[in-house]
Amino acid sequence: MSRRRHSDENDGGQAHKRRRTSEPIEIEDRLESLICRVGEKSTSSLESNLEGLAGVLEADLPNYKSKILRILCAVARLLPEKLTVYTTLVGLLNARNYNFGGEFVEAMVRQLKEALKGNAYNEAVFLVRFLSDLVNCHVIAAPSMVAMFENFVSVTQEEDIPQVRSDWYVYAVLTSLPWVGKELYEKKDVEMERILSLIDSYLKRRHKTHVPMLQVWTADKPHLQEEYLDCIWAQIQKLKKDRWQERHILRPYLAFDSVLCEALQHNLPPFTPPPHTEDSQYPVPKVVFRMFDYTDAPEGPVMPGSHSAERFVIEENLHCIIRSHWKERKTCAAQLLSYPGKSKIPLNYHIVEVVFSELFQLPLSPQVEVMYTSLLIELCKLQPGSLPQVLAQATEMLYMRLDTMNTSCIIRFINWFSHHLSNFQFRWSWEDWSDCLAEDDLDKPKPKFVKEVLEKCMRLSYHQRIVEIVPSTFAALLPSNPICIYKFGDESNSSIPGYTVAVNLTNAIKNKATNEELMNILKEIPNPNQDDDDDEGVGFNPLKIDVFLQTLLHLASKSFSHSFSALAKFHEIIKALAESEEGKLHVLRVMYEAWKNHPQMLSVLVDKMIRTQIVNCAAVANWIFSTELSGDFIRCYVWEILHSTIRKMNKHVQKIQKELEEAKGRLEKQHKRKESDDEEEDDRNSDEEDGPLEEQIERLQEKVESAQSEQKNLFLVIFQRFIMILTEHLVRCETAGTDFNTPWYKNCTERLQQIFLQHHSIIQQYMVTLENLLFTAELDHHILAMFQQFCALQS
């Protein structure tokens, strides 16, 4: 909900007039503000605030009923962390105005149906939970809630549906039970037993192929990495065993029990889950992230066990706070730290675990990753005496468990940690991590992590500063000095081909020679490919590209801006030299040779070259898997470049598709206008207008098909190259009789998983092609298993 603040400072002389004309709007805004803010810090008790607000709303019902209904339905969906506050408010209104209570229940059910049809499943979970808690407030009759749950669980009996559909309906029921389980069991124990029995049998027959792909760690020690439905099921079983007693849900309606129990209740209208369609997109499964237990927080309150419903309730509420306030980091941090009941739990540990669980969530974090960095910084500022220590403890634990951590999560850990350090003057006790220096292979997780962190820190600072912040013993892990390597700059290299031309070219560029004059200088360079009598070879001269691009990058090496300007100024020449596919690949090789000590420069130059169409996306993919780059293959910057390339390709396709849809929309509007207009002249004009628009649609249709073909080809190139290098590695190890599971193999397979996970919505469009052409039954089972895990995410 928007929380509007109104100021009259700039109203000037029109203030009173505006107030008179917009009084209804001001009252509506006041109602919205009152409803949104109830339950926040106040000098009065929550109960008295709720009672006062119920009185205000009751008085305004005759004039503003539809607005009040709309606001209450919105907060049920958008502010789930205050669920019981709003259910109590609805309960008090229902006790005073039975008809309003009925209209609210109907509006909520309508909203739930719309959410399910619109694939808004995360919001739908909160709506179901809200409806279930209305049973505690005597708004909804328990039998009708049980009937809705029975209909939800019946989805598990449907045939020819994806498992993720049944998963969602089971999850919606189970996650409502901490709030309403006690009440439903008291009223309808037999029916509830039957529901739980059906859920139990469903969970036993579920496939869990997807789990390895979604686990942050491959090891279950010290904490079990459980599939989300298994975990909530264990929590509900324990809650049931404890006679549905829990101590962490705020239940303000208990204070109004004498009023609420007198109220008339409503029956939910019969609810049938919308049928499965091709457009249905269900949430992907999750694995529950566990980092701490009661032994990690030795002082103060004890952390609830992983299978206690309290643990679920606390984590769920913290997730909801982040979801509601993630755009405002200061508000979000303050809301997390003022969590109700914080004196009964080790709140800092819960907050840190929840923030990291979202940051490391696979396939993707719920919010943009940099948000979690800014949130943790803000939390450290608000709690400087305690939270930084918990965060340091968590960082140490993550470092100790790097060996079994998923590569995608390690990358996010690197990005977070380097960014965090840059906000605290790069202070860290590096000596504590000196064990990484004892590793015999610097590609092992710990030394590789430290190396990548220092490289990222350098992007946020400068090379000399990074050299100074770490002990001299870490010299082997320091990033290279990011300077341009110009092979034609040293006179000792005067014998290498193209040296003289490079010197002439340097002088010509400095003297502002024209493109024509530069091309004439380049004509002096012989073509090493010409002897092959290959037509394509004549067009592609690797030495010309080598001399021109090396010289250009060297002259423009002062900054990113200089390099961008150089590429723009001499774009025509570079395009002409790199016309063929092999030429494009060679441009990338030459750029790498010049800037291999400066990964950030490589990333931005590749980005610029794709934007200016000097190289294409397929060329970048082939270059990344080439032998020249094999030494850097598992370094982070290489995969930044690949993912950026894929995203550019995807955005290009989406842009053309959007243009096509807009053109079709314009044509449809013209047709409607023509149908409603009877004048002959206007009809003729419309026909004249239709022609160019139809031609434009035809051209756009061709562009969309061409772009989609290019997109599919890009994914085919990437997956084909992955299969080739992994198969070669497995065969090589089998022949030599060595263990195939090396740090390189782990990194490579998890990078393949990362491609699947980060771009899953696009890749799913090409599943049939991938299955028929690449991921066939003959493929090595180690590689095929990853494709099957990916398929299981939406099956």
Secondary structure, 3 states (H helix, E strand, C coil): CCCCCCCCCCCHHHHHHHHHHCHHHHHHHHHHHHHHHCCCCCCCCHHHHHHHHHHHHHHHHHHHHHHHHHHHHHHHHHCHHHHHHHHHHHHHHHHHCHHHHHHHHHHHHHHHHHHHHCCCHHHHHHHHHHHHHHHHCCCECHHHHHHHHHHHHHHHHCCCCCHHHHHHHHHHHHCCHHHHHHHHHHHCHHHHHHHHHHHHHHHHHCCCCCHHHHCCECCCCCCCCCEHHHHHHHHHHHHHHCCCCCCCCCCHHHHHHHHHCCCCCECCCCCCCCCCCCCCCCCCCCECCCCCCCCCCCCCCCCCCCCCHHHHHHHHHHHHHHHHHCCCHHHHHHHHHCCCCHHHCCHHHHHHHHHHHHHCCCCCCCCCHHHHHHHHHHHHHHCCCCHHHHHHHHHHHHHHCHHHECHHHHHHHHHHHHHHHHCCCCCCCHHHHHHHHHCCCCCCHHHHHHHHHHHHHHHCCCHHHHHHHCCHHHHHHCCCCCCCCCCCCCHHHCCCCCHHHHHHHHHHHHCCCCHHHHHHHHCCCCCCCHHHCCHHHHHCCHHHHHHHHHHHHHHCCCCHHHHHHHHHHCHHHHHHHCCCHHHHHHHHHHHHHHHCCCHHHHHHHHHHHHHCCCCCHHHHHHHHCCHHHHHHCCCHHHHHHHHHHHHHHHHHHHHHHHHHHHHHHHHHHHHHHHHHCCCHHHHHHHHHHHHHHHHHHHHHHHHHHHHHHHHHHHHHHHHHHHHHHHHHHHHHHHHHCCCCCCHHHHHHHHHHHHHHHHCHHHHHHHHHHHHHHCCCCCCCHHHHHHHHHHHHCCC
